Amino acid sequence: MIDIHSHILPGVDDGAKTVQDSLDMAKQAVSEGIDTIIATPHHMNGKYENKKMDILPLVDSLNKVLKEEKIDLVVLPGQECRIYGEILEDYQKGDILPLNQSSQYLFIEFPSSSVPRYAERMLYDIQVKGLIPVIVHPERNAELIERPDKLYKLVKNGAVTQLTASSLIGYFGKNIQKFSQQMIQANLTHFIASDAHNIHNRTFKMEEAMDYVDENYGTDMVYYFTENAELMIDGKNIYKEIPELIKKKKFLGIF
């Protein structure tokens, strides 16, 4: 299994603090059936900056340590980039790192409470450059939960999305779990990933999430998510179903 979103690189953000933390995370990942993981440290989120040229040698270094420790996990380079106005300029400068470096897929993170007004235009411009924006954990964005039509529009216009394993199985609460389920049912998500930060309170939960998908949506949906991760790291076109609107239930006719 491939995990396309993690904070396994040591000492760069709010994920692994030390190399030992990274090794502990790697062991836990392997125990869940993960053999390949993309390291996606935060970039330009107001607290952390991790440019492409800084990330690549750290990934190489971690892979060497994993080999020495005989831990059967391959780490690929990536970046979790908070949306900002100069992304494409910085991409041209070589600061922005698509997933697995050579693919056309680019992680885009929104602030947790809102979607910037320029987001739709920015995601369009990213696609014009030949890149595919992957909106990370939209199920944890307060504005998208309240206005799922916004997510529908972004996906309809060509963006893809990544759901967090822990969200789907209820670790972030019932509202986020419900929205995660609605996203799957409405074909509004294309990947499930861990967004793991450590082995304590922000762990992988990938095995549990895939079991949940199998039980509730069937084996075909498990293949859909696992194969999309493989297609992504190979830089190929992923599977997509036609997105649908999530209908918000009326409450006593008030809305």
C-alpha positions as CSV (number, residue, x, y, z in Angstrom):
1,M,0.0,0.0,0.0
2,I,1.1,3.6,-0.8
3,D,0.6,6.4,1.7
4,I,0.7,9.7,-0.3
5,H,0.7,12.2,2.7
6,S,2.9,12.0,5.8
7,H,5.1,14.1,8.0
8,I,7.8,11.5,8.5
9,L,10.8,13.7,7.7
10,P,12.6,14.6,11.0
11,G,12.9,18.1,12.4
12,V,11.2,20.1,9.6
13,D,7.7,20.7,10.8
14,D,5.1,19.5,13.4
15,G,5.7,15.8,12.4
16,A,8.6,13.6,13.4
17,K,11.1,15.6,15.6
18,T,14.0,13.2,15.5
19,V,15.4,10.4,13.2
20,Q,14.2,8.0,15.9
21,D,10.7,9.4,15.6
22,S,10.9,8.8,11.8
23,L,12.0,5.2,12.3
24,D,9.2,4.6,14.8
25,M,6.7,6.0,12.3
26,A,8.3,3.9,9.5
27,K,7.9,0.7,11.6
28,Q,4.3,1.5,12.3
29,A,3.6,2.2,8.6
30,V,5.1,-1.1,7.6
31,S,3.0,-2.9,10.2
32,E,-0.1,-1.5,8.5
33,G,1.0,-2.8,5.1
34,I,2.5,0.4,3.8
35,D,5.6,-0.1,1.6
36,T,5.9,3.3,0.0
37,I,5.3,6.7,1.6
38,I,5.5,10.2,0.4
39,A,7.1,12.7,2.8
40,T,5.0,15.9,2.5
41,P,6.4,18.5,5.0
42,H,4.4,21.7,5.4
43,H,5.4,24.7,3.2
44,M,4.3,28.3,3.5
45,N,1.6,27.7,6.1
46,G,2.7,30.7,8.2
47,K,5.0,28.6,10.4
48,Y,7.1,26.3,8.2
49,E,9.0,26.7,5.0
50,N,10.3,23.6,3.3
51,K,11.6,24.3,-0.2
52,K,12.2,21.6,-2.8
53,M,16.0,21.8,-2.5
54,D,15.8,21.3,1.2
55,I,13.4,18.4,1.1
56,L,15.2,16.2,-1.5
57,P,18.5,15.6,0.5
58,L,16.5,14.9,3.7
59,V,14.5,12.2,1.8
60,D,17.7,10.6,0.5
61,S,19.2,10.6,4.0
62,L,16.1,9.0,5.6
63,N,16.0,6.3,2.9
64,K,19.6,5.5,3.7
65,V,18.9,5.2,7.4
66,L,15.8,3.0,6.7
67,K,18.0,0.7,4.6
68,E,20.6,0.5,7.3
69,E,17.9,-0.4,9.9
70,K,16.4,-2.9,7.5
71,I,13.0,-1.3,7.6
72,D,11.2,-2.2,4.3
73,L,9.8,1.3,3.5
74,V,10.6,3.6,0.6
75,V,10.2,7.3,1.1
76,L,9.4,9.5,-1.8
77,P,9.7,13.3,-1.9
78,G,6.7,15.7,-1.7
79,Q,5.4,18.8,-0.1
80,E,2.2,20.1,1.5
81,C,1.9,23.6,0.2
82,R,-0.5,26.0,1.7
83,I,-2.3,28.0,-1.1
84,Y,-0.7,31.4,-1.7
85,G,-0.6,33.9,-4.5
86,E,2.9,33.2,-5.7
87,I,2.8,29.4,-5.9
88,L,3.4,29.3,-9.7
89,E,6.2,31.9,-9.6
90,D,7.9,29.8,-6.9
91,Y,7.2,26.6,-8.9
92,Q,9.1,28.2,-11.8
93,K,11.9,29.1,-9.4
94,G,12.2,25.5,-8.3
95,D,10.9,25.9,-4.7
96,I,7.7,23.9,-5.2
97,L,7.8,20.1,-5.2
98,P,5.2,18.0,-6.9
99,L,4.6,14.6,-5.4
100,N,7.4,12.1,-6.2
101,Q,9.2,15.1,-7.8
102,S,8.4,14.1,-11.4
103,S,4.6,13.7,-11.3
104,Q,2.2,16.5,-12.3
105,Y,0.3,16.2,-8.9
106,L,0.7,19.1,-6.5
107,F,-0.6,19.1,-2.9
108,I,-2.6,22.2,-2.1
109,E,-3.7,23.0,1.5
110,F,-6.4,25.5,2.4
111,P,-6.6,27.2,5.8
112,S,-8.6,25.1,8.2
113,S,-11.5,27.5,8.6
114,S,-11.9,28.9,5.1
115,V,-11.3,28.8,1.3
116,P,-9.5,31.9,0.0
117,R,-11.5,33.8,-2.5
118,Y,-8.8,33.4,-5.2
119,A,-8.6,29.6,-4.7
120,E,-10.8,28.8,-7.8
121,R,-8.7,31.0,-10.1
122,M,-5.4,29.7,-8.6
123,L,-6.4,26.0,-9.1
124,Y,-7.3,26.8,-12.6
125,D,-4.0,28.6,-13.3
126,I,-2.2,25.6,-11.7
127,Q,-3.9,23.3,-14.3
128,V,-3.1,25.6,-17.1
129,K,0.6,25.0,-16.2
130,G,0.0,21.3,-16.7
131,L,-0.2,20.4,-13.0
132,I,-3.0,18.7,-11.2
133,P,-3.9,20.3,-7.8
134,V,-4.7,17.8,-5.1
135,I,-6.7,19.5,-2.3
136,V,-5.6,17.8,0.9
137,H,-8.0,17.0,3.8
138,P,-11.0,19.1,2.5
139,E,-13.2,17.2,4.9
140,R,-11.5,19.2,7.8
141,N,-12.2,22.6,6.2
142,A,-15.0,24.4,8.0
143,E,-16.2,26.4,5.0
144,L,-16.3,23.3,2.8
145,I,-18.3,21.3,5.4
146,E,-20.8,24.2,5.5
147,R,-20.7,24.8,1.7
148,P,-20.1,21.4,0.0
149,D,-21.1,23.0,-3.3
150,K,-17.8,24.8,-3.3
151,L,-15.9,21.5,-3.2
152,Y,-18.1,20.1,-5.9
153,K,-17.3,23.1,-8.2
154,L,-13.5,22.8,-7.6
155,V,-13.6,19.0,-8.4
156,K,-15.8,19.5,-11.4
157,N,-13.3,22.0,-12.7
158,G,-10.5,19.5,-12.5
159,A,-9.0,19.5,-9.0
160,V,-8.7,16.2,-7.1
161,T,-8.9,15.6,-3.4
162,Q,-7.3,13.5,-0.7
163,L,-9.3,12.3,2.3
164,T,-7.6,11.6,5.7
165,A,-7.8,8.0,6.9
166,S,-8.5,9.2,10.5
167,S,-11.3,11.5,9.4
168,L,-13.2,8.6,7.7
169,I,-13.1,6.4,10.8
170,G,-14.2,9.1,13.2
171,Y,-11.0,10.3,15.0
172,F,-11.8,13.9,14.2
173,G,-15.4,13.7,15.3
174,K,-18.8,12.8,13.9
175,N,-19.3,15.9,11.6
176,I,-16.0,15.4,9.8
177,Q,-16.6,11.6,9.6
178,K,-20.1,12.3,8.1
179,F,-18.6,14.7,5.5
180,S,-15.9,12.2,4.6
181,Q,-18.6,9.6,3.9
182,Q,-20.6,12.1,1.8
183,M,-17.5,12.9,-0.2
184,I,-17.0,9.2,-1.1
185,Q,-20.6,8.8,-1.9
186,A,-20.6,11.9,-4.2
187,N,-17.3,11.0,-6.0
188,L,-15.7,14.0,-4.5
189,T,-12.5,12.3,-3.4
190,H,-9.8,10.3,-5.1
191,F,-7.2,9.3,-2.5
192,I,-7.1,8.2,1.1
193,A,-3.9,9.0,3.0
194,S,-2.7,9.1,6.6
195,D,-1.4,12.6,7.1
196,A,0.5,10.9,9.9
197,H,2.5,13.1,12.2
198,N,3.7,10.7,14.9
199,I,2.9,7.3,16.5
200,H,0.8,8.7,19.4
201,N,-2.1,10.9,18.5
202,R,-1.7,11.5,14.7
203,T,-1.0,8.0,13.5
204,F,-1.6,6.2,10.2
205,K,-5.0,4.4,10.5
206,M,-4.7,3.3,6.9
207,E,-5.4,-0.3,7.5
208,E,-8.5,0.6,9.6
209,A,-9.7,3.1,7.0
210,M,-9.3,0.6,4.1
211,D,-11.2,-2.0,6.1
212,Y,-13.9,0.6,6.7
213,V,-14.1,1.3,2.9
214,D,-14.3,-2.4,2.1
215,E,-17.1,-2.9,4.6
216,N,-19.1,0.1,3.7
217,Y,-18.4,0.8,0.0
218,G,-17.1,-2.5,-1.3
219,T,-13.8,-4.0,-2.6
220,D,-14.0,-2.0,-5.9
221,M,-13.7,1.2,-3.9
222,V,-10.6,-0.1,-2.0
223,Y,-9.0,-0.8,-5.4
224,Y,-10.0,2.7,-6.6
225,F,-8.1,4.4,-3.8
226,T,-5.1,2.1,-3.8
227,E,-4.7,2.1,-7.6
228,N,-5.0,5.9,-7.7
229,A,-2.1,6.2,-5.3
230,E,0.0,3.9,-7.6
231,L,-1.0,5.9,-10.7
232,M,-0.2,9.2,-9.0
233,I,3.4,8.3,-8.1
234,D,3.9,7.0,-11.6
235,G,2.7,10.3,-12.9
236,K,-0.2,8.7,-14.8
237,N,-3.9,9.8,-15.0
238,I,-5.9,8.6,-12.1
239,Y,-9.4,7.2,-12.1
240,K,-12.2,9.6,-11.6
241,E,-15.9,9.2,-11.3
242,I,-18.4,12.0,-12.2
243,P,-18.7,14.2,-9.2
244,E,-22.1,14.9,-7.6
245,L,-23.5,17.6,-5.3
246,I,-23.8,16.8,-1.7
247,K,-27.3,17.7,-0.7
248,K,-27.5,19.3,2.7
249,K,-30.5,18.1,4.6
250,K,-33.1,20.7,5.5
251,F,-33.6,21.1,9.2
252,L,-37.3,21.6,10.0
253,G,-37.6,23.6,6.8
254,I,-35.5,26.5,8.2
255,F,-32.9,26.4,5.4
